[in-house]
């Protein structure tokens, strides 16, 4: 399963919203609440073995599936780059 599918399925589980537009703002459409962010951060850190800082948590990143996928992809790239050094 790819990053997008993994994150989408998790958000569907915690929100109990099986059908939402993945490009829509997850907060504006009521898919996620601010409390869901804590669960989502823990899920992403555990699932993708990443560390998410407070600076990473903003509406641009956590507001859409695209933002979350971009963050995970970037952090994976940074981790791989660090391992090569």
Buried (B, 14 or more C-beta within 10 A) or exposed (E): EEBBEBBBEBBBEBBEBEEBEBEEBBBEEEBBEEEBBEBBBEBBEEEBEBEBEEEBBEEEBBBBBEBBBBBBEEBBEEBEEEEEE
